[in-house]
Amino acid sequence: MVSFILNVMGVAGTLLSIVLLKYVGRRPIMLIGGAMQCLSMLTFAIVGVAAPGSLAAARVLAAFTLLYEFFYSASWGPLGFVLASEIASTELRAKTLALAVGVNWLCTLTLASWLPYALNPTIGNLGAKLGFVFGPCIAVGTVWMYFCLPETSGKSLEQLDELFMKGISARKSTKYQYTGEFISHGAELADAKMEDAESPVNKRGTATHVEEIRS
């Protein structure tokens, strides 16, 4: 029954994230989701250590496990891939996504291999103390996002380029007023390349090259 409810909470969180993406933005969802996940893990660990084996503790542990699943599915779970695709530049998008997916599966494999030993009563015997491991890790990730993760919602690739090129703080990215200078610069470069391609010199060079191949 708990497993079924856990899956329901995961689906509910994912559906909620679809709505929140449009009206709230990426950065607040990731920060709030991280904070709630950290709180759930630490509460899970504290209750499990303070009152092991009691019925009340078991209910609290189940409740915060469900909360963790809900907030993860509403924030870090789906938004990680969204942010990886939005932040990456056009030239590096494929490599960035491939690296992100690869690191994600590597971490999943590592945890899947380590958890059985950590929970084994004769080896790690961590039990509820596992929350003391994951809670601080989530806290570190949330702090990193607060200082380094910009808001990408509603921003074009050129606007994100301007954000990074100017070194705008992630905390100021939501209210930053874009100047459009990088869009203009990109247009100038495109015009210059077009003029160069249409210039007589380039045409003569192309004709000569073709003649050499034909000969």
N, C-alpha and C positions, 0 to 999 in steps of 0.2 A: 504493500500500500504506500509506504514512504517513497519507494522508487517511482511509483506512478505519479505521485504528487510532485516529486522532484522534476520529472519530465514535463509536467504541466507548467510548473514555475519557469522552466527554461523556455518553453514555447511562448508563455505570456510575456516574459522579459524581452524576447526577440521581437515580438509583435509591437511591444511598446516602443522599442528603439526606433522602429520605422517612423512612428509618429513624432517622436522627440527629435529626430534628426532634422526635420523640417522647421520646427518651431523653437528649439532650444539651442541647437548648434552642437558641434563635436566636443569642444573643450569642456564645457560644463558637465556634459554627460560622462566624459571620461574621468573627470576629477571627482564628481559625486559618486560615481560607480566605484572608483578606487577606494574612496573613504569608507563607503558602506561595506565593501568586501573586507577591508582591513578590520573594521569594527566587528564584523561577523566572525572572522577568524579568531580574533583576540578574545571575544566573549565566549566563543566555543571552547577555547583552551582554558580560560580562567574557571568557567563553570565546571568543566570536566575534571580539573585538578582539585577544585575546592570541595566538590560533592560527588565523588566518583561512585557510580553504582546506584544512586538514588533515582526514584521515579521522576522527581521534579527536574533533576539535572538532565535526565534522558529526554524529557520534553523540550527543555531549553536547547539542548544540542540539536535536536531534530528541527526546531523552529529556525535556529540560526543557520543551519545547513541549507534549509529551503531559501532563506533570505539571501544567502551568499549566491546560490544558483540563480536566483531571480536578478540580482544586481549585476552579476557577471554576464548573463545573457542579454541584459539591457544595455551594457556598456562595452566592456573590454572584449567580449566575445566577438560580436559582429563588427564593431567599429575599428578594430585593429586593421582589418583588411581594407576598410574604406579609407582610413587615413593613409595607409601605405600607398594606395593608388592616387590619392589626391595630392600628397606632398611631393611625391617623386616627380622629377622633371620628365618631359616627353621623351628625351633621349635615353633616360635611365629607368623608365617605368617598368619595362619588362624585367630587367635585372633586379630592380628593387623588390618587386613582388615575388620573384623567384627566391631571392634571399630571405625575405620575410617568411614565406611559406616553409622554406627549408629550416630556418631557425626554430619556427614554431613546432615542426614535427620532431626536430632534434630534442627540444625541451620536453615534448610529450613523451618521447621514447625514454629519456633520462628519468623522468618522474615515474613512468610505468615500471622501470627496472628497479628504482630505488624504494618506492613505497612499500612493496611487500616485506622488504627487510626492515624498514623503519617501523612497521606495524607489528612485525612478528614478536610475540611475547618473549621469545628466547634470544632475540638479537637486539633490535632497537627498542621495542616496547614503548613507543612514544604515545600511542593512543591519542587522547584529546590534546596532548602536548604538541601535536603536529601543527596546531593553530599558532603556536609560538614561532614556528618556522616560516609558515606562509604569510602570517600577518605582517611581520617586519618587511618581508620581501615586497609585498603589495604596497606598504607605506613608502618604501624607497621609490618604487615605480610611480606612485602618485605625486611625490615631491618632484621627481624629475619632470613629469608632465606639466606641473605647475610653472616651472621655470623655462621649459624648452619646447612645449607643444603649442604651436599657434592655432588660432581658430581658422579653419579652412572652409567653413560653410559659406556658400554664396560668393566665393572668390574664384576668379579666373586663374589660369596658369600664369599669366603675365603679372597679376596682382601678387600671387605668391612669390614669384621671382623677385619682384620689387621688395617684398617683405624680407626675404632672405638676403638680398644684395645690400640692402641698407642696414641690416643687422637690427631690425626692430625687435624689441623684447616681446616674447610670447605673451606676456601679461598685458601688453598694449595692442596686441594684434586685432582684437575685436573692434576697438574704437579708432584704429588707424585710418587716416584719410589718404587714399591713394592718389598720387600725382599723375600717373599714367606715363611717366617719362620712359619707362622701360618698354611700354607698348609702342611709343613713338620711335624709340631707338630700334626696336625690332622691325618696325615698318620701314625705317630708313635703310636698314641692312638689306631687307628684301628688295626694295627699289633699286639699290645699288647693284645687287646681283642680277636683277632683271636687265638693267641698263648695260651691264657688262656683257651679258649674254647676247644682247641685240646690237652691240657696237660693231661697226664695219671691220675693225681689227680682228675681233673674235670670229666674225663670219669668214674673213679671208683665211684665218688660221684653220677653221673647220674645213673649208673647201680644199685647202692644201693637204690637209690630213687625209681627206677622202680620196684625193687624186693619188696620193702616195700608196694608199691601200689598193686602189684599182690597178696601179702599175705593177 
